[in-house]
Structure formats: C-alpha cells, structure tokens
Amino acid sequence: MDMPAPDQGVIARKARIVARLRAVLPADAVIDAPEGLRVYECDALTAYRCPPLAAVLPRTTEEVSAVLRVCWEHGVPVVPRGSGTSLAGGAMPTADSVILGVARMNAVIETDYANRFIRVQAGRTNLSVSGAVEAEGFFYAPDPSSQLACAIAGNIAMNSGGAHCLKYGVTTNNLLGVTLVQMDGTVVTLGGPWGEPSGPDLLGVVCGSEGQLGVVTEAWLRILPKPEGARPVMAGFASNEVAGACVADIIKAGILPVAIEFMDRMLIRVCEDFAHAGYPDCEALLIIEVEGSRAEIDEQLALIKVIAARHNPVAFVEAEDEAQAKRIWLGRKSAFSAIGRISDYMCLDGTIPVSSLPYVLRRIGELSEEHGLAVGNVFHAGDGNMHPLILYDANKPGDLEICERMGADILKLCVEVGGCLTGEHGVGIEKRDLMAVQFAPADMEAQMRVKDVFDPKWLLNPAKVFPLATSLTRRAG
Ligand SMILES: Cc1cc2nc3c(=O)[nH]c(=O)nc-3n(C[C@H](O)[C@H](O)[C@H](O)COP(=O)(O)OP(=O)(O)OC[C@H]3O[C@@H](n4cnc5c(N)ncnc54)[C@H](O)[C@@H]3O)c2cc1C
C-alpha cells in the first residue's frame, strides 16, 4: 500500500507541536510517547500500520477547535478517529499526523422523545445510543455489527449501515444534524433536531465524507419507537446461486423484511462454532427477519415461505423464542470475529444490484480458484451489500499482495455489474486506488473541489479516498 512521504519538517518540529497541544489540552489528553502511540498505528484493517506523530483525546468541541487551530497554524495533518474499527484503513495515520480521537466525547446531551431525537457527543458508541433510550421503548436504527465498539463519529464519517438497514436506511437516513469543526478551528452547525432547514444538503455532503471535511463533535440522531415484535427465520439452500435467486425473488415480490442476511458454508460453520445458533447444515443460509404485530409477522413469513419453497430449501426454521432469535443474530453479527479465529482475512465491501447476486457469487468462486485463496461470503443480501472475506496468511511472503489483487478483482466485478466500490465501509486507503474504476476524472475533480472548500490546505485525513497521483498537486499545496 503506497502512502505519501511524511513531511520531515513537521516531524522535526514534533516537540514544539506537542508543547502547543499541551498548552490547549489537559495533560492526560496528549500522547506522544512511542509506546502510547502504538494503539493508534492502525484501525481494523490491521495489514497496514504507521505510528502517528502524536495523539490527542479532547473532551469538548472547544478543545477540538483549539487542537485544530494549532495543527492549522503548524501545517500538521490530522486524522480524526472514533473507535478505530474501520475496515478500510480510514483512520490509519501517517508519520507526520496527529490522531484526533473522540473516544472521551461520549455524553448524551439531550433526549427528546416527543420529537424523537437524541443529541450525543460523537464519540458515543452506536449501541449505547440505543441503550440510552431503550427504557422508554425507543432505539437508534443503524446497527453495524461492530456496534458495541464503533462510535457515532465513525458511523457518520463512513455512512455506516448494518443488518437492519434494509428497512430503516443507513446512517444518512437517520442523521438530523451535526456540530462540525473545520480544519481552521471554526465551529459550524449543520441541520439540528429538525434536519436541515433549506439550501444545499451540506449534512448529506458531510455524512460519508470519511474525515475529509471536518471533525464531527456532536450529532442529532433520529430515534424510533421499538417495533411490537420481530422474528427471524433461517432458510438453508443447496447452493449460493439458489440462495441469491431467492433473495432477488423476495425483493421483486415487494416484501420488505427488516433484514435479509446471507452466509455461505464456510461462514455458517465458523459462526455456528462461535455462537451455537443451530444454523442448518447447508451450502448457503439466509437469515430473514420481519417485524410488526404477531399477525403482520405471520402474514409476511407465510409469503416468504412460499417464495423460498420455489427454490427447494433444505431447511426453513422460524425462531421459536427470544433466546433463539438472539443466538441467530449473535452468530451473524460475530461473523468477522469468528472468522478471525481461524485465519487472517481481508473484508471487502462492494455493492451490487440484487438481481446480479447469483452471477457475482459464481464469479467470486471462480476468482477464488484463480488466485488460490479461499473466500467466505457473508453480507446484507437484501440491499446487495457484499462482504467477501478473503483468507490469507500474513506470515507467508506474497500472500497479502495476492489477497489485494483478488480483492481488487472482486470490487471491479461489483462496478462491472452496475454496483459500486463500497456499500458501508467507505473507501479509506483500501479502495483509494480503485476510485478510477468507478469515477471519471471529472467526477473525482468535482469531489476534490468540495474538499478544497472545507479543507483548503488538504490537512485532514491524508492519503485516503483519492488516488495519490490524482490528489498530488493539491496535497503538495
Ligand atoms: C467486526 C466488525 C464489524 C463491522 N461491521 C460493520 C457493519 O455491519 N456495517 C458497517 O457499516 N461497518 C461495519 N464495520 C466497519 C466499522 O465499524 C464502521 O466503519 C464504523 O462506522 C467505524 O466507526 P469508528 O468509530 O470505529 O471509526 P474509525 O475507525 O475510528 O474511523 C472511521 C472513519 O471515520 C473518520 N472519523 C472518525 N471520527 C471522526 C470525526 N469525529 N469526525 C470526522 N471523521 C471522523 C476517520 O477519519 C475514518 O475515516 C465493522 C468493523 C468491524 C471491525
């Protein structure tokens, strides 16, 4: 993975820069010792690492603003960081950058049930947002599998999704407003409890901007009343292609389950070993969840059963109780950790039209044969957001490079069938060099002009999203 050469001038001025940061933050909020910085050398894309110049952990918007002013004056790149669970290398530092971590900014600022919103500091973890409102019968819908750890800040930056986003939409559909600190320290508010009043959709520009435009410090989020009930079913099939065809038929029939998740044989086995969920022994498994009143659930499941029957399922099992439903979801949501117990892996994130699922799954199988690396498939099938997991051996010379080539071939395949490079994990460094597969030079120029406006010195989150050669003249100032 190519990264730009760090600015040696910044590195030479480290002591002065750290002293300036110490002057605007409490003593325990600035980390510059090598052993303390090891924590920040990578995110969940652990194949690539680089310790930063320093790390700061502010507690307030004012402290974030003060840090950014120092870095702006000294020309120091800044990498915003939530919980560091990005699978795209979005929070990976460069040697001349300051990591600005928002983990200590985790307070609930305001909860308004009548108007259905919550305002939180951006470092609050995703699951603890629902935790803060569940006693009143509410929840926050976007549910990345990493929700126990990942922060709302990272969710906003990556426009994250999750299993239940088929019905409720991803982060952008549940975000009402943000407080954003620009690179020069200016604090702005976009949207608010009632969303953006008028004018261009700047909130939409910030959501999914991968830390390129500013540092999000607070967010207004939509909260929803919990559904009356929900029930998952497991439908097992004799092949990946048949399961893919069943998903396409469910969507075509106009039924909108809250989630349709897919696992192939490899994932079924590792997730079953992990969660003991009672997954059936089959080549491909769909977990389909519907919600509503008991009558609504029964009606939707009856329709789904009829559609599944056309594809000769080898199993069709409805969760009998809450405990079984929880185990079914535990297995699926633990998929990445479960596969991590058996191998090093790289998790991809392409999106395709649902109707292409059978073809794409077959081609992924062929690419696995061609490159000689095993691949497991687990993904949000209802909205075509695929997560092929390529298994490789980090200790075997050359394996990572084969894995990278195979990953690139799979993502190109997604674009070829009319999909795109990322569904929810973002571009980061992982897909940066593939951007030209999806975007024409004029498209990328337009995207870079947006960054010019928010971050004219190109100091925020360097070397992400835009191919290095494409952004060279801007980064060089
Ligand atoms: C086991 C596992 C399962 C996962 N499952 C899912 C899933 O189901 N769905 C999904 O969408 N993702 C998933 N992910 C990916 C990851 O959890 C998400 O991308 C998440 O939103 C990252 O949040 P974070 O707080 O960890 O952000 P980080 O990793 O710290 O950063 C991610 C990006 O956000 C930027 N950023 C962080 N904080 C700020 C801020 N305050 N202001 C501006 N930019 C900021 C960073 O610069 C970086 O570009 C998974 C990851 C793992 C490890």
Ligand as a Chemical Component Dictionary entry (heavy atoms), coordinates in Angstrom:
data_LIG
# 
_chem_comp.id                   LIG 
_chem_comp.type                 NON-POLYMER 
_chem_comp.pdbx_formal_charge   0 
_chem_comp.three_letter_code    LIG 
# 
loop_
_chem_comp_atom.comp_id 
_chem_comp_atom.atom_id 
_chem_comp_atom.alt_atom_id 
_chem_comp_atom.type_symbol 
_chem_comp_atom.charge 
_chem_comp_atom.model_Cartn_x 
_chem_comp_atom.model_Cartn_y 
_chem_comp_atom.model_Cartn_z 
_chem_comp_atom.pdbx_ordinal 
LIG C1  C1  C 0 -16.121 -6.704 13.422 1  
LIG C2  C2  C 0 -16.525 -5.522 12.590 2  
LIG C3  C3  C 0 -17.799 -5.485 12.051 3  
LIG C4  C4  C 0 -18.199 -4.383 11.285 4  
LIG N1  N1  N 0 -19.473 -4.350 10.791 5  
LIG C5  C5  C 0 -19.889 -3.266 10.102 6  
LIG C6  C6  C 0 -21.226 -3.190 9.606  7  
LIG O1  O1  O 0 -22.050 -4.085 9.808  8  
LIG N2  N2  N 0 -21.581 -2.078 8.923  9  
LIG C7  C7  C 0 -20.701 -1.043 8.688  10 
LIG O2  O2  O 0 -21.086 -0.067 8.050  11 
LIG N3  N3  N 0 -19.434 -1.104 9.130  12 
LIG C8  C8  C 0 -19.003 -2.165 9.830  13 
LIG N4  N4  N 0 -17.712 -2.225 10.291 14 
LIG C9  C9  C 0 -16.770 -1.115 9.981  15 
LIG C10 C10 C 0 -16.689 -0.019 11.055 16 
LIG O3  O3  O 0 -17.117 -0.491 12.307 17 
LIG C11 C11 C 0 -17.502 1.213  10.641 18 
LIG O4  O4  O 0 -16.902 1.816  9.512  19 
LIG C12 C12 C 0 -17.623 2.253  11.761 20 
LIG O5  O5  O 0 -18.546 3.240  11.423 21 
LIG C13 C13 C 0 -16.303 2.910  12.126 22 
LIG O6  O6  O 0 -16.529 3.638  13.311 23 
LIG P1  P1  P 0 -15.300 4.018  14.262 24 
LIG O7  O7  O 0 -15.841 4.865  15.338 25 
LIG O8  O8  O 0 -14.567 2.813  14.690 26 
LIG O9  O9  O 0 -14.450 4.903  13.259 27 
LIG P2  P2  P 0 -12.895 4.890  12.973 28 
LIG O10 O10 O 0 -12.459 3.548  12.505 29 
LIG O11 O11 O 0 -12.168 5.461  14.114 30 
LIG O12 O12 O 0 -12.843 5.911  11.739 31 
LIG C14 C14 C 0 -13.539 5.648  10.563 32 
LIG C15 C15 C 0 -13.504 6.886  9.669  33 
LIG O13 O13 O 0 -14.210 7.928  10.301 34 
LIG C16 C16 C 0 -13.404 9.099  10.381 35 
LIG N5  N5  N 0 -13.765 9.761  11.638 36 
LIG C17 C17 C 0 -13.716 9.231  12.881 37 
LIG N6  N6  N 0 -14.123 10.120 13.792 38 
LIG C18 C18 C 0 -14.441 11.236 13.111 39 
LIG C19 C19 C 0 -14.918 12.520 13.498 40 
LIG N7  N7  N 0 -15.125 12.819 14.770 41 
LIG N8  N8  N 0 -15.140 13.435 12.533 42 
LIG C20 C20 C 0 -14.911 13.160 11.229 43 
LIG N9  N9  N 0 -14.444 11.973 10.811 44 
LIG C21 C21 C 0 -14.228 11.020 11.735 45 
LIG C22 C22 C 0 -11.984 8.562  10.377 46 
LIG O14 O14 O 0 -11.047 9.537  9.960  47 
LIG C23 C23 C 0 -12.114 7.412  9.409  48 
LIG O15 O15 O 0 -12.026 7.879  8.094  49 
LIG C24 C24 C 0 -17.279 -3.317 11.045 50 
LIG C25 C25 C 0 -16.000 -3.370 11.600 51 
LIG C26 C26 C 0 -15.619 -4.459 12.345 52 
LIG C27 C27 C 0 -14.232 -4.482 12.912 53 
# 
loop_
_chem_comp_bond.comp_id 
_chem_comp_bond.atom_id_1 
_chem_comp_bond.atom_id_2 
_chem_comp_bond.value_order 
_chem_comp_bond.pdbx_ordinal 
LIG C1  C2  SING 1  
LIG C2  C3  SING 2  
LIG C2  C26 DOUB 3  
LIG C3  C4  DOUB 4  
LIG C4  N1  SING 5  
LIG C4  C24 SING 6  
LIG N1  C5  DOUB 7  
LIG C5  C6  SING 8  
LIG C5  C8  SING 9  
LIG C6  O1  DOUB 10 
LIG C6  N2  SING 11 
LIG N2  C7  SING 12 
LIG C7  O2  DOUB 13 
LIG C7  N3  SING 14 
LIG N3  C8  DOUB 15 
LIG C8  N4  SING 16 
LIG N4  C9  SING 17 
LIG N4  C24 SING 18 
LIG C9  C10 SING 19 
LIG C10 O3  SING 20 
LIG C10 C11 SING 21 
LIG C11 O4  SING 22 
LIG C11 C12 SING 23 
LIG C12 O5  SING 24 
LIG C12 C13 SING 25 
LIG C13 O6  SING 26 
LIG O6  P1  SING 27 
LIG P1  O7  DOUB 28 
LIG P1  O8  SING 29 
LIG P1  O9  SING 30 
LIG O9  P2  SING 31 
LIG P2  O10 DOUB 32 
LIG P2  O11 SING 33 
LIG P2  O12 SING 34 
LIG O12 C14 SING 35 
LIG C14 C15 SING 36 
LIG C15 O13 SING 37 
LIG C15 C23 SING 38 
LIG O13 C16 SING 39 
LIG C16 N5  SING 40 
LIG C16 C22 SING 41 
LIG N5  C17 SING 42 
LIG N5  C21 SING 43 
LIG C17 N6  DOUB 44 
LIG N6  C18 SING 45 
LIG C18 C19 SING 46 
LIG C18 C21 DOUB 47 
LIG C19 N7  SING 48 
LIG C19 N8  DOUB 49 
LIG N8  C20 SING 50 
LIG C20 N9  DOUB 51 
LIG N9  C21 SING 52 
LIG C22 O14 SING 53 
LIG C22 C23 SING 54 
LIG C23 O15 SING 55 
LIG C24 C25 DOUB 56 
LIG C25 C26 SING 57 
LIG C26 C27 SING 58 
# 
